[in-house]
Amino acid sequence: MTKWFLGMVVSLTLAGVACSRDKKSDQIAALDDAYKSGILSKAEYEAKRAALTAPPQTTALDDAYKSGVLTKA
């Protein structure tokens, strides 16, 4: 019975960690709050949100390197 209980606790702990929120979602929530409270203008809000939600720039460079278009030199 104790092994079963311990197994359930470990399983639930791992499931909780796997379902944790992303750091970016916390930053976007803070950005939303700043915009709603009037700290940021609409233009500032949209620029910062676009920067947070944009895909990483290095992905395109990595893809070009892997395909042979670019070299490390």
N, C-alpha and C positions, 0 to 999 in steps of 0.2 A: 504494500500500500504506500509506503514512504517513497519508493522508487518511482511509482506512478505519479505521485504528487510532485516530486522534484522534476520529473520529466515535463509535466504540464507547466510548471513555473518557468522552466527554461524555454519551452516552446513559446509561451506567451510573451516572454521578454524579447526573444528574437523577432517575433512578429511585430511587436511594438517598435522596435528599432528599425525594422524594414519599412514601416509605414510612417516614419517621421517626416515632417515637412522639410521641403527644400529651403536652403538658405536664401535663394533668390525670391521665393514667395514671401519670406519675412521682409526682405528689402522692398518688394513691390507694395506690400501692405503698409509699410512705413511711408513710402512715397505717396500712396493714396491718401493716407491720413494728413500728410503735409499739404497736399493739394486741397483737400476738403476744408482744412482749417485756414487756408488763405496764405500759407507761408510761401508756396510756389505759384507762379503764374501758369496759365494753361500751356504756354510755349515751353517753359522750363520743365513742367511735368511730362509733356510728351517727349521731349528730348531725353530726359533721364530714363523714362520708361522704355523708350526705344533702345537705349544703350543697355539696359538690364535684360531685355528680352531678345536682343539680337544674337544670332549664333556666333560662336567664336570665330574671329578672323583667321586664325591659323588653320582652320579646317581646309580652306581652299588651297592654301600653300602646301599642306600635307598631302592633299589629293594630287596636286600637280607633281610633287616630288615622287610619290608612289607610282604615278603613271609614266614617269620618265621625262616629263616636259621640263622640269627644273632639276638642277644638280645642287649639291651642297656648296660648290664653288661659286 
